[in-house]
Amino acid sequence: MESLLSRSLRRITTWTTIFCLLLALASLLAQPVIVGMQVWAAEPDSALTATESNVEKGRDVYYKTEGIVSGPPAPKTADDHQHYPRYNFESRVLIWFANQQHLYYGSFVLAVPIFCMIIEFLGMVTKDRTLGKRYDRLAYDFIKISLTAYSLTAILGGILLFTFLTLYPSFFSYLSSIF
């Protein structure tokens, strides 16, 4: 009787956890819709369009479409030492390398917790206890690896920031003025 009660209690706890996770995910997915509805409700009926107001318009460089200017114009730069310092190596390769490594480790850091959650779920759903413990141990080992990747991602992000500041100062000042 005790074993049956503990199994049913464990099953209820598992399904409650799954339900709470799905509810949290659904609320996160529905948030833009709810916020969008509040924005629509706050709009006045006599809103001015872009042609009626005094909004600066510009033309897109690539797509050649007309639209509202949403930021400062890109600075006019020249290929000289003031805008792009030279250090006797190809700066684009260094930026590419730092950016690519930061992207690799950043995606690893973002994907591993999701993968571990799926492994943990498989461990909870499986009927075999030894297989469930193996899944649990696998997820634990992945998280241990991920902790090292967090610090490595932060270090690579710092290196990327440093390379942007030193190799492309005009471009970085323009980007920092936008964001």
N, C-alpha and C positions, 0 to 999 in steps of 0.2 A: 504494500500500500504506500509506504514511504517513497519507494523508488518511482512509482507511478505519479505520485504527487510532485516529486522533484523534477521529473521529466516534463510534466505538463507546465510547471512553473517556469522551467527553463525555456520551453517553447513559447510561452506567453511573453517572457522577457525578450526573447529574440525577435518576435514579431512586433513587439512594441518599439524596440530599437529601430527596426527597419522602417516602421511606419513614421517614427519621428524624423528619421533621416530623409525619407521621401517628402514629408511635409515641409521640412526646412528647404529642400531643393526646390519644391514647387513654389514656396514663397519667394525664394531668390529669383526664380524665373518669371514670376508674375509681377515683380517689383517695377520693371520699366513700364508695364501696361498701366499699373495703378498710378504711378507718377505722371505718365502721359495723360491720363484722364483728369488728374488734378490741374495740369497745365491747360488743358482744353477748357475746363470749367472756369479758369481764371482769365481767359482771353476775353477782351471786350468785343462786342458785336461790330463796332465800327473801327476795326483794326486797319491801319494803313498798309498798303502793299508796298513793295520795294520801288515801284515806279512812282507812287504818289509821294513818298517821303524823300528827304534829301540824303540818300545813302549813296556813298561812292561805289561805283561799279567798275569792274575790271574784266579783262579777258584772260582766260587760262592759257598758260604758255603751251602746254602739251595738247590738251583736248580742244582748244580754241573755242570754248564755251564762255558765255558771258555770265557773270555772277557778282555777288556782293563781296567786296574786299573785306577780309576778316583778320588781317594782321598787318604788321609793317612790311614794307617791301624788302626783298633780299638786297643786301648791300652789294654795291659794285666793287668787285675785287680785281686785283691784277695778279699776275703770276710773278710776284717778287718776294723778297725776304720778309717784308713786313706782314704780308697776309699769309704766306705759306713758308715757314722757315725750312731751310734745307739742312740735313744732318748727315749727308753722304750715304744714305740708304733710301730705299723706296718706301715712303711713308704710307702709301696705300696698302702695301702688303702687311705692314705692321698693324694698321687699323683693321684690315680684314681678318688677320689672325686673332687679334684680341676680341673682336666682335664675334667671330665664329665660335671661339672657345667659350665665351660668356654665354652665347646662345645655346650651345650644347649642354653645358652644366646647368643653366637655368631651366631648360626643358626637362632635364633629368630630375632636378629638384622638384619641379611641379608635377611630374608624372609618377614618381615613386610613391607618394602618399596615396594617390588614387589607386594605383596598382596594389598596394598593401591593403587598402580597404576591400578590394575585390577578393584578394587572397583570404583575408579574415572572414569575409562573408562565405566563401567556399568552405572554410574550416568550420563555420557554425552550421551550415546546412548539411554537411556530410554526415552520414550515419556512423561511419567508422571513427572511433575515438583516436586511434593511433594516427590515422590519416589527418584528422583534425588537428592533432598536436603538431604534425609535420608542417601543415599549412601555417599554423601559428608561428612556428619556429622560422619558417621561410620569410614570413612578413617581418618578424623581429630582426632577422639578419639584413633584410633590405633597408629597414629604417636605420640600422646602425651604419650602413654604407652611406645612406642619405645624409646623415649628420655631418660627415666629412665633406660631402659635396656642397652643403650649405656654405661652409666657410670658404671653400675653394671658389664658389660662385661669387661670393662677396669680394674676394681678392681679385678675381678676374674683372669684376665690375669696376673696381678701383683702378686697375691697370687700364681699362678701356677709357675711363674718364680722364686719366692722366695723359693718355695718348691723344685724345681729342683736344685737351687743353694745350698741349705742347706742339702738336703737329698742325692743327687747324684752328688757330685762335679766333679768326674772323668768323668762320662758320659756326664755331661753338658759341660765340657771343650772340650771333643771330638766333641760333636755336634757343639759347637761354632767355632771350628777350621775348620769344613767342610763348614759351611754356613757363 
